[in-house]
Amino acid sequence: QLLDLSENRLQELPRDAFRGLTAKTKAAPQPTALRLRPAGPRP
């Protein structure tokens, strides 16, 4: 359920904010990316 909530939050963000998040994720180390997208089995 936590994974679904995080995905819903990302979908609610504006495209500009999402682009900024993507840029930060690419520039940031993997632990940050894993924190944004929690590892786990997808439904």
Secondary structure in CASP SS format (residue, H / E / C, confidence):
PFRMAT SS
TARGET T0000
AUTHOR 0000-0000-0000
METHOD secondary structure of the structure
MODEL  1
Q C 1.00
L H 1.00
L H 1.00
D H 1.00
L H 1.00
S H 1.00
E H 1.00
N H 1.00
R H 1.00
L H 1.00
Q H 1.00
E H 1.00
L C 1.00
P C 1.00
R H 1.00
D H 1.00
A H 1.00
F H 1.00
R H 1.00
G H 1.00
L H 1.00
T H 1.00
A H 1.00
K H 1.00
T H 1.00
K H 1.00
A H 1.00
A C 1.00
P C 1.00
Q H 1.00
P H 1.00
T H 1.00
A H 1.00
L H 1.00
R H 1.00
L H 1.00
R C 1.00
P C 1.00
A C 1.00
G C 1.00
P C 1.00
R C 1.00
P C 1.00
END
